[in-house]
């Protein structure tokens, strides 16, 4: 599968919203303004995954404070005097491209970018039973300084050293 990875553009957001709905359903669908805010926080780490001129997935990642994931469905506020890491807010791969190793290859590109930017760790909140997948990618479950209730009953905060 020859997938092109490129920065998200204004004209890509409609496809991002469609993929978000396909992959996560109504329970985890966030407003467009919130997703665009992730891009504002990480303009060089929010990418579309393209196959034959069709978006098949996306990755929204941005710098964030360690041990306290951003609120789900809300725009981000940046605090000072805290440790920063690269936070993987969302990686979605549509059904047509799942099972082909696309997420793992994008994760590798994101880790390389984060290292180049000086980050030593990446974090995410695993939802919908995905913690085993993220463990296979090198993430370990860690305690969060905030409640993850809004992310669902099985949500867990996970961190990976780069």
Backbone as ProteinMPNN parsed JSONL, in Angstrom:
{"seq_chain_A": "XXXXXXXXXXXXXXXXXXXXXXXXXXXXXXXXXXXXXXXXXXXXXXXXXXXXXXXXXXXXXXXXXXXXXXXXXXXXXXXXXXXXXXXXXXXXXXXXXXXXXXXXXXXXXXXXXXXXXXXXXXXXXXXXXXXXXXXXXXXXXXXXXXXXXXXXXXXXXXXXXX", "coords_chain_A": {"N_chain_A": [[0.856, -1.179, 0.0], [0.769, 2.038, -1.018], [0.892, 4.795, 0.552], [0.398, 8.252, 0.889], [1.593, 10.646, 3.108], [0.663, 13.673, 4.398], [0.619, 17.135, 5.497], [-2.361, 18.357, 7.043], [-4.821, 20.192, 5.263], [-6.954, 23.074, 4.785], [-9.063, 22.286, 3.106], [-9.326, 19.609, 3.692], [-10.802, 18.998, 5.95], [-13.529, 18.208, 5.892], [-13.393, 15.552, 5.042], [-11.912, 14.501, 7.144], [-13.789, 14.726, 9.216], [-15.741, 12.923, 8.301], [-14.304, 10.498, 8.361], [-13.743, 10.39, 11.103], [-16.327, 9.987, 12.163], [-16.902, 7.503, 10.985], [-14.95, 5.799, 12.112], [-15.074, 6.161, 14.94], [-17.732, 6.571, 15.707], [-20.722, 8.024, 17.175], [-20.173, 8.386, 19.905], [-17.56, 9.335, 20.315], [-17.22, 11.488, 18.668], [-15.95, 14.561, 17.879], [-16.354, 18.141, 17.834], [-15.756, 20.112, 14.86], [-14.382, 22.524, 15.347], [-12.868, 21.904, 17.592], [-11.165, 19.877, 16.64], [-9.747, 21.332, 14.725], [-8.424, 23.02, 16.434], [-6.553, 21.322, 17.545], [-4.849, 21.079, 15.402], [-3.957, 23.707, 15.328], [-2.426, 23.76, 17.645], [-0.477, 21.913, 16.973], [0.723, 22.334, 14.219], [2.537, 21.112, 12.453], [2.305, 18.45, 12.931], [-0.086, 17.266, 12.322], [-1.693, 15.253, 10.235], [-2.872, 14.045, 7.051], [-3.72, 10.893, 5.63], [-3.209, 9.539, 2.582], [-4.443, 7.711, -0.184], [-4.282, 7.025, -3.463], [-5.356, 9.636, -4.102], [-7.395, 9.771, -2.257], [-8.528, 10.339, 0.989], [-7.623, 8.192, 3.57], [-7.153, 8.055, 6.189], [-6.18, 9.798, 9.234], [-4.042, 11.764, 11.366], [-3.861, 13.387, 14.375], [-1.825, 15.232, 16.261], [-0.06, 16.851, 18.918], [1.956, 19.13, 20.889], [1.83, 18.718, 24.439], [1.106, 18.945, 27.966], [2.702, 16.722, 30.234], [1.27, 13.819, 31.792], [-1.372, 14.699, 32.074], [-3.867, 14.445, 30.11], [-5.432, 16.304, 27.407], [-8.726, 17.8, 27.654], [-11.485, 15.953, 26.398], [-13.166, 16.833, 23.485], [-12.881, 19.558, 23.845], [-11.278, 22.719, 23.391], [-7.737, 23.344, 23.433], [-5.703, 24.488, 26.127], [-2.652, 25.987, 26.937], [-0.305, 25.357, 29.407], [2.302, 26.673, 31.506], [5.57, 25.913, 32.884], [5.59, 23.11, 33.138], [6.289, 19.666, 32.306], [6.665, 18.82, 28.888], [5.317, 16.862, 26.23], [4.862, 14.895, 23.216], [1.644, 14.641, 22.229], [-0.575, 12.278, 21.142], [-3.443, 12.847, 19.898], [-5.411, 11.772, 18.261], [-5.659, 9.07, 16.054], [-6.889, 7.893, 13.204], [-7.943, 5.357, 11.063], [-9.597, 4.579, 8.197], [-12.069, 2.031, 7.388], [-11.503, 0.872, 4.877], [-8.742, 0.854, 4.697], [-7.722, -0.41, 6.9], [-5.797, -2.748, 8.897], [-3.446, -2.966, 7.458], [-1.082, -2.057, 8.399], [-0.816, 0.666, 8.417], [-1.331, 2.563, 10.494], [0.769, 1.963, 12.273], [3.0, 2.675, 10.725], [2.597, 5.418, 10.423], [2.697, 6.184, 13.067], [5.39, 5.673, 13.567], [6.55, 7.655, 11.936], [5.561, 9.9, 13.263], [6.816, 9.64, 15.765], [9.478, 9.963, 14.985], [9.395, 12.622, 14.058], [8.698, 13.898, 16.491], [10.97, 13.348, 18.078], [12.895, 14.804, 16.631], [12.003, 17.324, 17.209], [12.7, 17.551, 19.798], [11.335, 16.218, 21.822], [11.007, 13.729, 24.342], [9.201, 11.856, 24.98], [6.054, 10.327, 24.102], [2.481, 10.48, 24.318], [-0.868, 9.2, 24.857], [-4.427, 8.662, 25.032], [-5.847, 5.66, 25.303], [-8.717, 4.312, 23.853], [-11.891, 2.624, 23.517], [-11.143, -0.09, 23.803], [-8.546, -0.257, 22.766], [-6.084, -0.428, 24.057], [-4.384, -2.696, 24.12], [-3.417, -2.812, 21.497], [-1.911, -0.418, 21.432], [-0.026, -1.002, 23.378], [1.448, -2.971, 22.056], [2.715, -1.291, 20.329], [4.589, -0.113, 21.861], [3.791, 1.558, 23.931], [3.125, 2.277, 27.371], [0.953, 1.772, 30.127], [0.114, 4.466, 32.252], [-0.338, 6.468, 35.204], [-2.773, 9.028, 35.249], [-3.057, 12.526, 35.841], [-5.531, 13.516, 35.805], [-9.051, 12.798, 35.67], [-10.234, 10.216, 33.545], [-12.75, 9.72, 32.794], [-14.474, 10.93, 30.905], [-13.565, 9.862, 28.557], [-14.49, 7.299, 28.37], [-15.294, 4.063, 29.818], [-13.217, 2.164, 29.611], [-10.926, 3.584, 29.151], [-7.459, 4.45, 29.075], [-4.49, 6.098, 30.099], [-1.541, 6.368, 28.312], [1.983, 6.065, 27.777], [4.941, 6.504, 25.858], [8.379, 6.07, 25.621], [10.732, 7.883, 23.679]], "CA_chain_A": [[0.0, 0.0, 0.0], [1.578, 3.242, -1.154], [0.103, 5.871, 1.141], [1.071, 9.541, 1.036], [1.335, 11.328, 4.368], [0.923, 15.107, 4.227], [-0.03, 18.024, 6.447], [-3.76, 18.648, 6.765], [-5.142, 21.479, 4.649], [-8.326, 23.51, 5.064], [-10.032, 21.521, 2.315], [-9.343, 18.217, 4.152], [-11.55, 18.798, 7.185], [-14.77, 17.458, 5.679], [-13.039, 14.134, 5.013], [-11.533, 14.149, 8.517], [-15.021, 14.543, 9.975], [-16.368, 11.677, 7.85], [-13.514, 9.389, 8.901], [-13.951, 10.355, 12.549], [-17.631, 9.362, 12.392], [-16.804, 6.092, 10.591], [-14.074, 5.04, 13.003], [-15.405, 6.279, 16.353], [-19.155, 6.66, 15.982], [-21.201, 9.235, 17.849], [-19.655, 8.514, 21.271], [-16.278, 10.037, 20.369], [-17.16, 12.502, 17.623], [-15.664, 15.89, 18.422], [-16.674, 19.23, 16.891], [-14.709, 20.557, 13.94], [-13.575, 23.57, 15.977], [-11.924, 21.249, 18.503], [-10.143, 19.217, 15.828], [-8.896, 22.376, 14.14], [-7.582, 23.538, 17.512], [-5.418, 20.391, 17.653], [-3.929, 21.483, 14.342], [-3.349, 24.978, 15.748], [-1.407, 23.423, 18.634], [0.58, 21.121, 16.332], [0.525, 22.463, 12.772], [3.436, 20.239, 11.69], [2.105, 17.052, 13.34], [-1.46, 16.863, 12.008], [-1.508, 14.758, 8.874], [-3.82, 13.179, 6.364], [-3.151, 9.715, 4.975], [-3.853, 9.539, 1.267], [-4.231, 6.588, -1.088], [-4.92, 7.333, -4.757], [-6.104, 10.889, -4.004], [-8.517, 9.615, -1.33], [-8.077, 10.276, 2.376], [-7.982, 6.927, 4.207], [-6.904, 8.183, 7.616], [-5.586, 11.053, 9.675], [-3.339, 11.773, 12.643], [-3.836, 14.694, 15.027], [-0.901, 15.19, 17.396], [0.395, 18.189, 19.289], [2.611, 19.195, 22.202], [0.921, 18.838, 25.582], [1.733, 18.694, 29.261], [2.762, 15.317, 30.624], [0.432, 13.259, 32.861], [-2.727, 15.251, 32.125], [-4.337, 14.588, 28.739], [-6.378, 17.403, 27.211], [-10.134, 17.414, 27.752], [-12.113, 15.466, 25.17], [-14.193, 17.704, 22.963], [-12.66, 20.958, 24.203], [-10.076, 23.291, 22.819], [-6.614, 23.229, 24.343], [-5.038, 25.608, 26.785], [-1.281, 25.605, 27.239], [0.21, 25.815, 30.693], [3.754, 26.782, 31.556], [6.234, 25.274, 34.031], [5.3, 21.686, 33.202], [6.981, 18.87, 31.293], [5.909, 18.699, 27.65], [5.546, 15.689, 25.395], [4.032, 14.881, 22.009], [0.401, 13.969, 22.565], [-1.309, 11.746, 20.006], [-4.857, 13.038, 20.219], [-6.29, 10.918, 17.464], [-5.206, 8.469, 14.812], [-8.014, 7.138, 12.669], [-7.76, 4.746, 9.754], [-10.895, 4.098, 7.714], [-12.202, 0.572, 7.182], [-10.899, 0.454, 3.615], [-7.276, 0.776, 4.806], [-7.331, -1.038, 8.167], [-5.121, -4.042, 8.851], [-2.341, -2.938, 6.504], [0.096, -1.49, 9.043], [-0.755, 2.107, 8.173], [-1.205, 3.291, 11.767], [2.121, 1.745, 12.803], [3.977, 3.456, 9.952], [2.388, 6.83, 10.748], [3.223, 6.339, 14.425], [6.845, 5.746, 13.425], [6.851, 8.994, 11.412], [5.283, 10.867, 14.324], [7.886, 9.509, 16.76], [10.675, 10.587, 14.398], [9.172, 14.067, 14.104], [8.745, 14.332, 17.894], [12.386, 13.336, 18.49], [13.556, 15.938, 15.974], [11.55, 18.539, 17.891], [13.248, 17.554, 21.144], [10.504, 15.513, 22.802], [11.55, 12.429, 24.733], [8.087, 10.932, 25.207], [4.753, 10.534, 23.466], [1.393, 9.963, 25.145], [-2.198, 9.12, 24.268], [-5.439, 7.977, 25.822], [-6.407, 4.545, 24.54], [-10.163, 4.193, 24.03], [-12.597, 1.571, 22.785], [-10.424, -1.361, 23.862], [-7.331, -0.213, 21.939], [-4.849, -0.394, 24.845], [-3.498, -3.805, 23.725], [-2.748, -2.383, 20.271], [-0.899, 0.585, 21.745], [1.061, -1.698, 24.092], [2.289, -3.595, 21.021], [3.468, -0.213, 19.69], [5.595, 0.379, 22.8], [3.218, 2.426, 24.961], [2.861, 1.65, 28.669], [-0.073, 2.459, 30.896], [0.615, 5.327, 33.32], [-1.379, 7.195, 35.924], [-3.082, 10.364, 34.756], [-3.38, 13.475, 36.901], [-6.932, 13.913, 35.671], [-9.988, 11.718, 35.425], [-10.43, 9.866, 32.141], [-14.144, 9.302, 32.69], [-15.067, 11.43, 29.669], [-13.06, 9.061, 27.442], [-15.114, 5.98, 28.386], [-14.951, 3.204, 30.956], [-11.975, 1.4, 29.44], [-9.851, 4.502, 28.735], [-6.247, 4.479, 29.883], [-3.431, 7.0, 29.675], [-0.377, 5.562, 27.946], [3.168, 6.851, 27.432], [6.018, 5.782, 25.166], [9.668, 6.765, 25.543], [11.221, 7.981, 22.292]], "C_chain_A": [[0.891, 1.226, 0.0], [0.757, 4.45, -0.71], [0.966, 7.114, 1.268], [0.636, 10.162, 2.363], [1.657, 12.799, 4.159], [0.148, 15.901, 5.266], [-1.483, 18.263, 6.037], [-3.913, 20.056, 6.212], [-6.592, 21.822, 4.982], [-9.353, 22.649, 4.338], [-10.148, 20.05, 2.76], [-10.321, 17.952, 5.291], [-12.861, 18.041, 7.015], [-14.484, 15.957, 5.676], [-12.603, 13.65, 6.393], [-12.789, 13.862, 9.336], [-15.737, 13.247, 9.59], [-15.626, 10.458, 8.392], [-13.7, 9.262, 10.409], [-15.263, 9.64, 12.872], [-17.594, 7.875, 12.061], [-16.052, 5.272, 11.636], [-14.577, 5.034, 14.448], [-16.894, 6.274, 16.671], [-19.476, 7.896, 16.8], [-20.56, 9.459, 19.218], [-18.386, 9.363, 21.35], [-16.125, 11.067, 19.247], [-17.004, 13.87, 18.273], [-16.007, 16.951, 17.38], [-15.466, 19.623, 16.04], [-13.817, 21.611, 14.582], [-12.523, 22.983, 16.909], [-10.803, 20.58, 17.713], [-9.199, 20.241, 15.19], [-7.974, 22.989, 15.196], [-6.378, 22.625, 17.726], [-4.374, 20.744, 16.597], [-3.247, 22.802, 14.689], [-2.222, 24.711, 16.742], [-0.223, 22.669, 18.025], [0.479, 21.178, 14.819], [1.402, 21.538, 11.928], [3.255, 18.759, 12.037], [0.648, 16.613, 13.208], [-1.505, 16.535, 10.519], [-2.719, 14.005, 8.367], [-3.06, 12.034, 5.729], [-3.926, 9.516, 3.676], [-3.464, 8.325, 0.447], [-4.995, 6.905, -2.371], [-5.852, 8.534, -4.663], [-7.322, 10.813, -3.081], [-7.965, 9.53, 0.085], [-8.578, 8.972, 3.0], [-7.743, 6.962, 5.708], [-6.33, 9.543, 7.935], [-4.937, 10.854, 11.034], [-3.352, 13.212, 13.16], [-2.973, 14.573, 16.269], [-0.398, 16.602, 17.66], [1.135, 18.128, 20.618], [1.556, 19.342, 23.299], [1.671, 18.525, 26.851], [1.652, 17.218, 29.62], [1.781, 15.029, 31.753], [-0.97, 13.826, 32.957], [-3.244, 15.455, 30.71], [-5.353, 15.71, 28.6], [-7.816, 16.918, 27.314], [-10.672, 16.976, 26.4], [-13.181, 16.463, 24.752], [-14.05, 19.165, 23.328], [-11.354, 21.438, 23.594], [-8.985, 23.35, 23.877], [-6.124, 24.545, 24.905], [-3.633, 25.148, 27.135], [-0.849, 26.206, 28.557], [1.733, 25.891, 30.619], [4.268, 26.045, 32.781], [5.832, 23.817, 34.227], [6.131, 20.973, 32.143], [6.071, 18.714, 30.074], [6.281, 17.426, 26.925], [4.7, 15.817, 24.142], [2.807, 14.035, 22.325], [-0.324, 13.556, 21.279], [-2.793, 11.797, 20.346], [-5.733, 12.028, 19.505], [-5.539, 10.375, 16.259], [-6.336, 7.572, 14.34], [-7.666, 6.63, 11.282], [-9.107, 4.16, 9.349], [-10.883, 2.611, 7.428], [-11.473, 0.087, 5.938], [-9.387, 0.253, 3.71], [-6.818, 0.093, 6.09], [-6.636, -2.382, 7.936], [-3.935, -4.108, 7.916], [-1.074, -2.325, 7.09], [0.228, 0.015, 8.885], [-0.567, 2.889, 9.465], [0.199, 3.151, 12.341], [3.152, 2.573, 12.033], [3.824, 4.955, 10.223], [2.904, 7.115, 12.152], [4.748, 6.452, 14.4], [7.268, 7.127, 12.916], [6.621, 10.061, 12.477], [6.372, 10.82, 15.389], [9.173, 10.155, 16.251], [10.553, 12.103, 14.431], [9.31, 14.583, 15.534], [10.19, 14.37, 18.41], [13.139, 14.521, 17.898], [13.196, 17.256, 16.65], [12.001, 18.587, 19.346], [12.406, 16.872, 22.205], [11.108, 14.145, 23.098], [10.462, 11.397, 24.996], [6.876, 11.329, 24.366], [3.7, 9.95, 24.394], [0.096, 9.948, 24.347], [-3.154, 8.58, 25.311], [-6.028, 6.911, 24.918], [-7.886, 4.418, 24.877], [-10.68, 2.997, 23.233], [-11.793, 0.273, 22.708], [-9.119, -1.404, 23.097], [-6.034, -0.289, 22.738], [-3.889, -1.525, 24.466], [-2.746, -3.449, 22.439], [-1.615, -1.412, 20.596], [0.247, -0.01, 22.559], [2.0, -2.357, 23.087], [3.136, -2.557, 20.297], [4.473, 0.432, 20.647], [5.087, 1.317, 23.871], [2.956, 1.613, 26.231], [1.818, 2.471, 29.407], [0.563, 3.21, 32.051], [-0.583, 5.963, 34.018], [-1.546, 8.579, 35.296], [-3.421, 11.254, 35.943], [-4.82, 13.962, 36.807], [-7.782, 12.68, 35.406], [-10.123, 11.474, 33.922], [-11.865, 9.446, 31.865], [-14.785, 9.726, 31.369], [-14.65, 10.623, 28.442], [-13.689, 7.67, 27.378], [-14.564, 5.114, 29.501], [-13.612, 2.492, 30.827], [-10.777, 2.273, 29.07], [-8.646, 4.376, 29.663], [-5.206, 5.384, 29.238], [-2.18, 6.166, 29.446], [0.754, 6.457, 27.452], [4.208, 5.942, 26.785], [7.273, 6.646, 25.184], [10.137, 6.761, 24.081], [12.712, 7.74, 22.218]], "O_chain_A": [[1.68, 1.426, 0.923], [0.025, 5.045, -1.501], [2.118, 7.044, 1.699], [-0.552, 10.193, 2.687], [2.778, 13.147, 3.789], [-0.833, 15.426, 5.839], [-1.801, 18.359, 4.852], [-3.226, 20.986, 6.634], [-7.36, 20.96, 5.408], [-10.398, 22.32, 4.899], [-10.997, 19.324, 2.242], [-10.639, 16.796, 5.572], [-13.262, 17.301, 7.914], [-15.249, 15.178, 6.246], [-12.893, 12.516, 6.772], [-12.847, 12.872, 10.065], [-16.277, 12.554, 10.452], [-16.252, 9.494, 8.832], [-13.802, 8.152, 10.933], [-15.304, 8.783, 13.755], [-18.189, 7.068, 12.775], [-16.479, 4.176, 11.997], [-14.51, 4.0, 15.113], [-17.275, 5.996, 17.808], [-18.6, 8.714, 17.08], [-20.418, 10.603, 19.65], [-18.163, 10.041, 22.352], [-15.007, 11.466, 18.92], [-17.815, 14.279, 19.103], [-15.955, 16.685, 16.179], [-14.316, 19.482, 16.456], [-12.603, 21.589, 14.377], [-11.413, 23.505, 17.004], [-9.631, 20.699, 18.069], [-7.989, 20.023, 15.131], [-6.868, 23.425, 14.879], [-5.293, 23.105, 18.056], [-3.172, 20.713, 16.861], [-2.072, 22.989, 14.372], [-1.179, 25.362, 16.687], [0.902, 22.778, 18.51], [0.177, 20.164, 14.189], [1.039, 21.214, 10.797], [3.965, 17.907, 11.504], [0.203, 15.698, 13.901], [-1.374, 17.411, 9.664], [-3.482, 13.413, 9.131], [-1.902, 12.181, 5.339], [-5.145, 9.346, 3.683], [-2.292, 7.953, 0.392], [-6.219, 7.037, -2.353], [-7.005, 8.465, -5.091], [-8.183, 11.692, -3.119], [-7.05, 8.752, 0.358], [-9.772, 8.673, 2.975], [-8.086, 6.018, 6.42], [-6.03, 10.338, 7.044], [-5.241, 9.904, 11.755], [-2.913, 14.134, 12.473], [-3.345, 13.891, 17.224], [-0.319, 17.434, 16.756], [0.962, 17.181, 21.385], [0.531, 19.999, 23.114], [2.74, 17.916, 26.823], [0.654, 16.553, 29.343], [1.497, 15.902, 32.573], [-1.705, 13.45, 33.87], [-3.078, 16.541, 30.155], [-6.057, 16.036, 29.556], [-8.089, 15.74, 27.082], [-10.344, 17.57, 25.373], [-14.002, 16.887, 25.566], [-14.988, 19.942, 23.147], [-10.448, 20.65, 23.322], [-9.272, 23.399, 25.073], [-6.136, 25.576, 24.233], [-3.452, 24.019, 27.589], [-1.005, 27.403, 28.796], [2.363, 25.252, 29.776], [3.483, 25.604, 33.621], [5.745, 23.343, 35.36], [6.618, 21.596, 31.199], [4.865, 18.504, 30.208], [7.42, 16.966, 26.996], [3.906, 16.749, 24.02], [2.925, 12.853, 22.649], [-0.641, 14.397, 20.438], [-3.325, 10.9, 21.0], [-6.682, 11.494, 20.081], [-4.872, 11.117, 15.537], [-6.692, 6.602, 15.01], [-7.163, 7.372, 10.438], [-9.684, 3.345, 10.07], [-9.826, 2.006, 7.247], [-10.887, -0.996, 5.945], [-8.811, -0.452, 2.882], [-5.614, 0.027, 6.341], [-6.855, -3.053, 6.928], [-3.457, -5.2, 7.607], [-0.102, -2.096, 6.37], [1.28, 0.579, 9.189], [0.272, 3.788, 9.525], [0.759, 4.125, 12.844], [4.08, 3.114, 12.634], [4.817, 5.681, 10.25], [3.485, 8.172, 12.399], [5.324, 7.249, 15.141], [8.237, 7.701, 13.413], [7.393, 11.014, 12.583], [6.807, 11.867, 15.867], [9.877, 10.82, 17.011], [11.505, 12.794, 14.792], [9.969, 15.598, 15.764], [10.583, 15.314, 19.096], [13.928, 15.167, 18.586], [13.995, 18.192, 16.661], [11.717, 19.554, 20.052], [12.74, 16.945, 23.388], [11.653, 13.489, 22.21], [10.747, 10.219, 25.208], [6.703, 12.485, 23.98], [3.984, 9.035, 25.166], [-0.021, 10.593, 23.306], [-2.728, 8.093, 26.358], [-6.636, 7.219, 23.893], [-8.264, 4.415, 26.048], [-9.979, 2.443, 22.386], [-11.766, -0.385, 21.668], [-8.622, -2.491, 22.802], [-4.961, -0.218, 22.139], [-2.676, -1.318, 24.493], [-1.561, -3.756, 22.313], [-0.499, -1.561, 20.1], [1.384, 0.444, 22.435], [3.219, -2.306, 23.253], [4.164, -2.897, 19.712], [5.132, 1.409, 20.291], [5.883, 1.831, 24.656], [2.615, 0.432, 26.175], [1.798, 3.699, 29.326], [1.433, 2.684, 32.746], [-1.692, 5.987, 33.485], [-0.576, 9.208, 34.872], [-3.999, 10.798, 36.929], [-5.27, 14.739, 37.649], [-7.278, 11.645, 34.969], [-10.126, 12.415, 33.129], [-12.157, 8.878, 30.813], [-15.554, 8.966, 30.779], [-15.306, 10.69, 27.402], [-13.445, 6.934, 26.422], [-13.502, 5.394, 30.058], [-12.945, 2.242, 31.831], [-9.722, 1.75, 28.711], [-8.792, 4.217, 30.875], [-5.06, 5.433, 28.016], [-1.806, 5.352, 30.29], [0.52, 7.472, 26.796], [4.33, 4.766, 27.128], [7.234, 7.817, 24.806], [9.964, 5.782, 23.354], [13.292, 7.784, 21.132]]}, "name": "protein", "num_of_chains": 1, "seq": "XXXXXXXXXXXXXXXXXXXXXXXXXXXXXXXXXXXXXXXXXXXXXXXXXXXXXXXXXXXXXXXXXXXXXXXXXXXXXXXXXXXXXXXXXXXXXXXXXXXXXXXXXXXXXXXXXXXXXXXXXXXXXXXXXXXXXXXXXXXXXXXXXXXXXXXXXXXXXXXXXX"}
